Amino acid sequence: MSVYGAICLDQFSNVLLVRGRVSQKWSFPKGHANAGEPPIECAKRELYEEAGIRYDGRESGYYTMKGGSYFVFHINFLCFLRVNDTVEIDEVAWWPLSDLPRRTNIDVSIFKSHLRTLPTALHRNYSYSDDSKNKITDILQKLR
């Protein structure tokens, strides 16, 4: 079965990560698709199960990495994080893109190499103030 997940960014240049109960590594919310489940619906379901966020918007990008394929979602609304799948996940948190945790899975480690393509995807599909666009671009450029 295929694995799909969500790379969620907020307007403050943070990325959403979940920590696995067994591995104690931070990762993006992800999981196996159910039979007949469209990939984007799998990503949205996993986002809800692992972080408590219901997302009905469009994706702003799509990336395939070693551990799965990820849709990029921009969370521009107030949300309360809550782990619903306490068997697999023990914590969920927003992390600054400039200060990602050290103990991560392979896809978060690879994530930095994908950061240089995110500003284009974010700016194409969302309306931000010029200040917000510049802030995201500045932070991502520092990570290259």
N, CA and C atoms as a LAMMPS dump frame, in Angstrom:
ITEM: TIMESTEP
0
ITEM: NUMBER OF ATOMS
432
ITEM: BOX BOUNDS ff ff ff
-5.0000000000000000e+02 5.0000000000000000e+02
-5.0000000000000000e+02 5.0000000000000000e+02
-5.0000000000000000e+02 5.0000000000000000e+02
ITEM: ATOMS id mol type element x y z
1 1 1 N 0.83 -1.194 0
2 1 2 C 0 0 0
3 1 3 C 0.87 1.251 0
4 2 1 N 0.352 2.296 -0.577
5 2 2 C 1.077 3.559 -0.656
6 2 3 C 0.903 4.379 0.615
7 3 1 N 1.928 5.19 0.907
8 3 2 C 1.92 6.062 2.08
9 3 3 C 1.803 7.508 1.612
10 4 1 N 0.859 8.228 2.236
11 4 2 C 0.647 9.638 1.912
12 4 3 C 0.602 10.443 3.196
13 5 1 N 1.049 11.686 3.095
14 5 2 C 1.063 12.524 4.283
15 5 3 C 0.91 13.988 3.953
16 6 1 N 1.079 14.811 4.999
17 6 2 C 0.879 16.25 4.879
18 6 3 C 2.085 17.007 5.418
19 7 1 N 2.555 17.949 4.632
20 7 2 C 3.525 18.929 5.101
21 7 3 C 2.719 20.205 5.3
22 8 1 N 2.498 20.571 6.55
23 8 2 C 1.656 21.726 6.871
24 8 3 C 2.516 22.896 7.316
25 9 1 N 2.285 24.034 6.691
26 9 2 C 2.987 25.267 7.028
27 9 3 C 1.969 26.294 7.482
28 10 1 N 2.361 27.117 8.45
29 10 2 C 1.463 28.19 8.883
30 10 3 C 2.009 29.54 8.419
31 11 1 N 1.282 30.599 8.722
32 11 2 C 1.681 31.929 8.261
33 11 3 C 2.898 32.478 8.994
34 12 1 N 3.346 31.78 10.027
35 12 2 C 4.507 32.225 10.799
36 12 3 C 5.765 31.434 10.444
37 13 1 N 5.729 30.72 9.322
38 13 2 C 6.864 29.923 8.841
39 13 3 C 7.214 28.78 9.777
40 14 1 N 6.186 28.157 10.325
41 14 2 C 6.35 26.948 11.13
42 14 3 C 5.854 25.759 10.328
43 15 1 N 6.382 24.59 10.646
44 15 2 C 5.937 23.35 10.019
45 15 3 C 5.407 22.426 11.114
46 16 1 N 4.355 21.689 10.798
47 16 2 C 3.73 20.786 11.757
48 16 3 C 4.432 19.431 11.729
49 17 1 N 4.833 18.952 12.904
50 17 2 C 5.456 17.637 13.02
51 17 3 C 4.785 16.848 14.134
52 18 1 N 4.814 15.522 13.983
53 18 2 C 4.297 14.621 15.02
54 18 3 C 5.434 13.712 15.468
55 19 1 N 5.406 13.328 16.747
56 19 2 C 6.462 12.446 17.261
57 19 3 C 5.902 11.045 17.453
58 20 1 N 6.573 10.076 16.857
59 20 2 C 6.153 8.684 16.962
60 20 3 C 6.358 8.153 18.372
61 21 1 N 5.371 7.421 18.864
62 21 2 C 5.431 6.881 20.222
63 21 3 C 6.602 5.906 20.384
64 22 1 N 6.796 5.016 19.438
65 22 2 C 7.849 4.005 19.552
66 22 3 C 9.213 4.571 19.155
67 23 1 N 9.291 5.216 17.998
68 23 2 C 10.58 5.695 17.489
69 23 3 C 11.089 6.937 18.213
70 24 1 N 10.155 7.727 18.772
71 24 2 C 10.476 9.016 19.384
72 24 3 C 11.112 9.98 18.385
73 25 1 N 10.857 9.765 17.09
74 25 2 C 11.346 10.664 16.044
75 25 3 C 10.197 11.528 15.551
76 26 1 N 10.536 12.763 15.218
77 26 2 C 9.555 13.691 14.662
78 26 3 C 9.413 13.426 13.173
79 27 1 N 8.18 13.506 12.687
80 27 2 C 7.908 13.276 11.268
81 27 3 C 6.695 14.092 10.843
82 28 1 N 6.411 14.049 9.555
83 28 2 C 5.185 14.652 9.05
84 28 3 C 4.045 13.665 9.29
85 29 1 N 2.82 14.151 9.533
86 29 2 C 1.692 13.223 9.64
87 29 3 C 1.565 12.435 8.335
88 30 1 N 1.486 11.111 8.443
89 30 2 C 1.378 10.277 7.239
90 30 3 C 0.849 8.906 7.606
91 31 1 N 0.433 8.162 6.594
92 31 2 C -0.031 6.803 6.826
93 31 3 C -0.421 6.124 5.526
94 32 1 N -0.793 4.864 5.648
95 32 2 C -1.18 4.058 4.492
96 32 3 C -2.586 4.413 4.029
97 33 1 N -2.761 4.428 2.72
98 33 2 C -4.082 4.691 2.144
99 33 3 C -4.968 3.465 2.327
100 34 1 N -6.224 3.704 2.627
101 34 2 C -7.21 2.629 2.659
102 34 3 C -7.539 2.239 1.22
103 35 1 N -8.067 1.046 1.028
104 35 2 C -8.431 0.582 -0.313
105 35 3 C -9.366 1.59 -0.978
106 36 1 N -8.992 2.032 -2.166
107 36 2 C -9.815 2.96 -2.931
108 36 3 C -9.774 4.404 -2.466
109 37 1 N -8.999 4.7 -1.449
110 37 2 C -8.933 6.064 -0.916
111 37 3 C -8.015 6.926 -1.783
112 38 1 N -8.487 8.069 -2.256
113 38 2 C -7.615 8.959 -3.028
114 38 3 C -6.447 9.447 -2.161
115 39 1 N -5.275 9.62 -2.759
116 39 2 C -4.1 10.044 -1.991
117 39 3 C -4.317 11.293 -1.138
118 40 1 N -4.947 12.314 -1.698
119 40 2 C -5.127 13.547 -0.923
120 40 3 C -6.06 13.323 0.26
121 41 1 N -7.047 12.453 0.11
122 41 2 C -7.953 12.158 1.225
123 41 3 C -7.226 11.379 2.317
124 42 1 N -6.297 10.509 1.921
125 42 2 C -5.469 9.798 2.9
126 42 3 C -4.648 10.804 3.699
127 43 1 N -4.025 11.757 3.012
128 43 2 C -3.208 12.769 3.696
129 43 3 C -4.05 13.58 4.674
130 44 1 N -5.244 13.971 4.268
131 44 2 C -6.127 14.75 5.141
132 44 3 C -6.607 13.922 6.328
133 45 1 N -6.894 12.647 6.09
134 45 2 C -7.319 11.767 7.187
135 45 3 C -6.195 11.607 8.205
136 46 1 N -4.989 11.367 7.722
137 46 2 C -3.848 11.205 8.622
138 46 3 C -3.573 12.491 9.402
139 47 1 N -3.749 13.625 8.754
140 47 2 C -3.577 14.907 9.433
141 47 3 C -4.553 15.019 10.599
142 48 1 N -5.78 14.585 10.395
143 48 2 C -6.763 14.626 11.481
144 48 3 C -6.434 13.597 12.565
145 49 1 N -6.11 12.376 12.165
146 49 2 C -5.835 11.324 13.146
147 49 3 C -4.613 11.645 14.006
148 50 1 N -3.588 12.197 13.403
149 50 2 C -2.329 12.391 14.121
150 50 3 C -2.165 13.78 14.732
151 51 1 N -2.904 14.773 14.219
152 51 2 C -2.718 16.141 14.725
153 51 3 C -4.015 16.845 15.102
154 52 1 N -5.149 16.241 14.787
155 52 2 C -6.431 16.845 15.15
156 52 3 C -6.877 17.979 14.251
157 53 1 N -6.257 18.122 13.081
158 53 2 C -6.615 19.21 12.168
159 53 3 C -7.467 18.667 11.027
160 54 1 N -8.635 19.269 10.846
161 54 2 C -9.475 18.973 9.676
162 54 3 C -9.171 20.038 8.629
163 55 1 N -8.702 19.589 7.477
164 55 2 C -8.3 20.52 6.419
165 55 3 C -9.129 20.259 5.17
166 56 1 N -9.801 21.292 4.686
167 56 2 C -10.646 21.156 3.5
168 56 3 C -10.144 21.973 2.316
169 57 1 N -8.981 22.596 2.463
170 57 2 C -8.455 23.451 1.401
171 57 3 C -7.709 22.675 0.336
172 58 1 N -7.101 23.433 -0.569
173 58 2 C -6.313 22.858 -1.655
174 58 3 C -4.871 22.664 -1.208
175 59 1 N -4.193 21.775 -1.887
176 59 2 C -2.768 21.614 -1.641
177 59 3 C -2.015 22.668 -2.437
178 60 1 N -0.833 23.043 -1.931
179 60 2 C -0.022 24.026 -2.645
180 60 3 C 1.253 23.406 -3.194
181 61 1 N 1.376 22.114 -3.087
182 61 2 C 2.533 21.416 -3.616
183 61 3 C 2.409 19.931 -3.349
184 62 1 N 3.291 19.158 -3.962
185 62 2 C 3.285 17.703 -3.808
186 62 3 C 4.723 17.224 -3.945
187 63 1 N 5.174 16.455 -2.974
188 63 2 C 6.549 15.968 -2.978
189 63 3 C 6.581 14.484 -2.67
190 64 1 N 7.454 13.764 -3.361
191 64 2 C 7.665 12.353 -3.075
192 64 3 C 9.054 12.214 -2.471
193 65 1 N 9.101 11.554 -1.312
194 65 2 C 10.37 11.327 -0.627
195 65 3 C 10.479 9.843 -0.305
196 66 1 N 11.503 9.446 0.425
197 66 2 C 11.728 8.028 0.715
198 66 3 C 10.574 7.362 1.443
199 67 1 N 10.008 8.05 2.437
200 67 2 C 8.982 7.434 3.27
201 67 3 C 7.564 7.581 2.779
202 68 1 N 7.351 8.353 1.716
203 68 2 C 5.993 8.536 1.225
204 68 3 C 5.876 9.753 0.332
205 69 1 N 4.653 10.022 -0.07
206 69 2 C 4.343 11.191 -0.89
207 69 3 C 3.546 12.164 -0.041
208 70 1 N 3.878 13.44 -0.158
209 70 2 C 3.306 14.446 0.733
210 70 3 C 2.656 15.581 -0.041
211 71 1 N 1.487 15.991 0.445
212 71 2 C 0.815 17.183 -0.045
213 71 3 C 1.206 18.327 0.884
214 72 1 N 1.468 19.501 0.319
215 72 2 C 1.78 20.68 1.125
216 72 3 C 0.479 21.445 1.34
217 73 1 N 0.145 21.671 2.609
218 73 2 C -1.05 22.424 2.981
219 73 3 C -0.616 23.667 3.743
220 74 1 N -1.234 24.782 3.452
221 74 2 C -0.962 25.989 4.22
222 74 3 C -2.116 26.188 5.184
223 75 1 N -1.83 26.137 6.469
224 75 2 C -2.845 26.283 7.514
225 75 3 C -2.913 27.763 7.879
226 76 1 N -3.952 28.432 7.418
227 76 2 C -4.081 29.869 7.683
228 76 3 C -5.298 30.154 8.555
229 77 1 N -5.56 29.231 9.478
230 77 2 C -6.671 29.403 10.414
231 77 3 C -6.225 28.909 11.783
232 78 1 N -6.883 29.397 12.815
233 78 2 C -6.564 28.975 14.174
234 78 3 C -6.993 27.53 14.362
235 79 1 N -6.101 26.708 14.872
236 79 2 C -6.459 25.311 15.124
237 79 3 C -5.786 24.854 16.415
238 80 1 N -6.446 23.953 17.081
239 80 2 C -5.908 23.371 18.298
240 80 3 C -5.4 21.983 17.963
241 81 1 N -4.161 21.719 18.315
242 81 2 C -3.558 20.429 18.01
243 81 3 C -3.976 19.4 19.042
244 82 1 N -4.295 18.209 18.547
245 82 2 C -4.704 17.128 19.439
246 82 3 C -4.355 15.802 18.769
247 83 1 N -3.631 14.958 19.464
248 83 2 C -3.321 13.628 18.946
249 83 3 C -4.554 12.756 19.122
250 84 1 N -5.105 12.26 18.011
251 84 2 C -6.234 11.336 18.077
252 84 3 C -5.771 9.885 18.055
253 85 1 N -4.641 9.624 17.408
254 85 2 C -4.086 8.272 17.317
255 85 3 C -2.968 8.133 18.349
256 86 1 N -3.362 7.887 19.598
257 86 2 C -2.377 7.827 20.682
258 86 3 C -1.592 6.519 20.703
259 87 1 N -1.969 5.56 19.877
260 87 2 C -1.206 4.312 19.783
261 87 3 C 0.099 4.568 19.03
262 88 1 N 0.041 5.374 17.971
263 88 2 C 1.222 5.622 17.138
264 88 3 C 1.939 6.935 17.444
265 89 1 N 1.203 7.939 17.893
266 89 2 C 1.751 9.293 18.05
267 89 3 C 1.635 9.731 19.502
268 90 1 N 2.698 10.351 20.041
269 90 2 C 2.59 10.829 21.428
270 90 3 C 2.678 12.347 21.572
271 91 1 N 3.021 13.061 20.478
272 91 2 C 3.071 14.517 20.576
273 91 3 C 2.943 15.131 19.186
274 92 1 N 2.359 16.314 19.142
275 92 2 C 2.247 17.083 17.905
276 92 3 C 2.611 18.527 18.232
277 93 1 N 3.363 19.176 17.327
278 93 2 C 3.797 20.551 17.609
279 93 3 C 4.163 21.266 16.315
280 94 1 N 4.063 22.586 16.369
281 94 2 C 4.563 23.441 15.297
282 94 3 C 6.034 23.72 15.583
283 95 1 N 6.879 23.589 14.578
284 95 2 C 8.313 23.856 14.697
285 95 3 C 8.708 24.947 13.703
286 96 1 N 9.526 25.918 14.129
287 96 2 C 10.018 26.923 13.179
288 96 3 C 10.86 26.247 12.093
289 97 1 N 10.671 26.656 10.851
290 97 2 C 11.474 26.087 9.764
291 97 3 C 12.963 26.305 10
292 98 1 N 13.293 27.355 10.718
293 98 2 C 14.697 27.663 10.984
294 98 3 C 15.268 26.871 12.157
295 99 1 N 14.448 26.077 12.839
296 99 2 C 14.905 25.358 14.035
297 99 3 C 14.188 24.013 14.164
298 100 1 N 14.339 23.157 13.151
299 100 2 C 13.695 21.842 13.188
300 100 3 C 14.382 20.954 14.224
301 101 1 N 13.635 20.022 14.829
302 101 2 C 14.239 19.17 15.858
303 101 3 C 15.336 18.281 15.278
304 102 1 N 16.247 17.847 16.138
305 102 2 C 17.363 17.003 15.695
306 102 3 C 16.936 15.567 15.417
307 103 1 N 16.079 15.026 16.241
308 103 2 C 15.692 13.615 16.118
309 103 3 C 14.469 13.511 15.2
310 104 1 N 14.729 13.264 13.899
311 104 2 C 13.653 13.212 12.917
312 104 3 C 13.764 11.956 12.059
313 105 1 N 12.674 11.64 11.364
314 105 2 C 12.739 10.53 10.421
315 105 3 C 13.414 11.003 9.132
316 106 1 N 13.604 10.082 8.2
317 106 2 C 14.363 10.381 6.984
318 106 3 C 13.716 11.487 6.154
319 107 1 N 12.383 11.508 6.101
320 107 2 C 11.729 12.506 5.254
321 107 3 C 11.885 13.924 5.785
322 108 1 N 11.856 14.104 7.086
323 108 2 C 12.087 15.445 7.633
324 108 3 C 13.542 15.839 7.386
325 109 1 N 14.445 14.871 7.469
326 109 2 C 15.854 15.154 7.176
327 109 3 C 16.037 15.586 5.723
328 110 1 N 15.314 14.953 4.825
329 110 2 C 15.384 15.291 3.398
330 110 3 C 14.663 16.608 3.103
331 111 1 N 13.719 16.963 3.955
332 111 2 C 12.853 18.128 3.751
333 111 3 C 13.632 19.392 3.395
334 112 1 N 14.762 19.61 4.041
335 112 2 C 15.526 20.831 3.77
336 112 3 C 15.931 20.936 2.302
337 113 1 N 16.191 19.8 1.675
338 113 2 C 16.569 19.855 0.26
339 113 3 C 15.386 20.228 -0.628
340 114 1 N 14.176 20.092 -0.116
341 114 2 C 12.978 20.448 -0.88
342 114 3 C 12.516 21.87 -0.582
343 115 1 N 13.058 22.501 0.431
344 115 2 C 12.574 23.816 0.847
345 115 3 C 12.69 24.878 -0.24
346 116 1 N 13.696 24.779 -1.081
347 116 2 C 13.884 25.853 -2.065
348 116 3 C 12.744 25.936 -3.076
349 117 1 N 11.917 24.892 -3.203
350 117 2 C 10.793 24.951 -4.145
351 117 3 C 9.494 25.384 -3.477
352 118 1 N 9.468 25.475 -2.157
353 118 2 C 8.23 25.822 -1.466
354 118 3 C 7.754 27.259 -1.691
355 119 1 N 8.606 28.274 -1.7
356 119 2 C 8.073 29.63 -1.87
357 119 3 C 7.246 29.79 -3.139
358 120 1 N 7.686 29.199 -4.235
359 120 2 C 6.945 29.306 -5.486
360 120 3 C 5.566 28.684 -5.348
361 121 1 N 5.498 27.506 -4.758
362 121 2 C 4.208 26.83 -4.59
363 121 3 C 3.293 27.617 -3.667
364 122 1 N 3.835 28.133 -2.584
365 122 2 C 3.02 28.89 -1.639
366 122 3 C 2.497 30.176 -2.268
367 123 1 N 3.336 30.881 -2.963
368 123 2 C 2.943 32.171 -3.529
369 123 3 C 1.958 32 -4.679
370 124 1 N 2.023 30.885 -5.383
371 124 2 C 1.155 30.651 -6.529
372 124 3 C -0.303 30.46 -6.116
373 125 1 N -0.546 29.763 -5.016
374 125 2 C -1.906 29.354 -4.676
375 125 3 C -2.575 30.118 -3.547
376 126 1 N -1.86 31.015 -2.897
377 126 2 C -2.447 31.687 -1.744
378 126 3 C -2.22 33.183 -1.816
379 127 1 N -3.117 33.92 -1.211
380 127 2 C -2.981 35.373 -1.137
381 127 3 C -2.38 35.742 0.21
382 128 1 N -1.184 36.264 0.187
383 128 2 C -0.51 36.726 1.39
384 128 3 C -0.165 38.192 1.204
385 129 1 N 0.048 38.853 2.307
386 129 2 C 0.59 40.206 2.209
387 129 3 C 2.034 40.087 1.735
388 130 1 N 2.562 41.158 1.176
389 130 2 C 3.953 41.129 0.732
390 130 3 C 4.895 40.822 1.885
391 131 1 N 4.583 41.31 3.089
392 131 2 C 5.425 41.033 4.256
393 131 3 C 5.477 39.541 4.551
394 132 1 N 4.334 38.852 4.481
395 132 2 C 4.297 37.412 4.746
396 132 3 C 5.093 36.656 3.698
397 133 1 N 4.935 37.022 2.426
398 133 2 C 5.682 36.36 1.358
399 133 3 C 7.179 36.533 1.573
400 134 1 N 7.584 37.749 1.902
401 134 2 C 9.006 38.014 2.109
402 134 3 C 9.545 37.248 3.306
403 135 1 N 8.764 37.146 4.378
404 135 2 C 9.213 36.43 5.566
405 135 3 C 9.432 34.954 5.251
406 136 1 N 8.478 34.328 4.565
407 136 2 C 8.615 32.915 4.201
408 136 3 C 9.832 32.729 3.314
409 137 1 N 9.971 33.558 2.295
410 137 2 C 11.099 33.444 1.377
411 137 3 C 12.423 33.642 2.103
412 138 1 N 12.518 34.623 2.986
413 138 2 C 13.755 34.878 3.735
414 138 3 C 14.145 33.685 4.592
415 139 1 N 13.2 33.116 5.307
416 139 2 C 13.507 31.97 6.168
417 139 3 C 13.946 30.782 5.333
418 140 1 N 13.244 30.503 4.245
419 140 2 C 13.604 29.364 3.412
420 140 3 C 14.974 29.556 2.777
421 141 1 N 15.323 30.773 2.397
422 141 2 C 16.634 31.018 1.809
423 141 3 C 17.753 30.782 2.813
424 142 1 N 17.527 31.083 4.078
425 142 2 C 18.541 30.862 5.111
426 142 3 C 18.809 29.376 5.326
427 143 1 N 17.833 28.533 5.001
428 143 2 C 17.977 27.098 5.228
429 143 3 C 18.709 26.394 4.103
430 144 1 N 18.891 27.03 2.98
431 144 2 C 19.516 26.372 1.822
432 144 3 C 20.959 26.047 2.058
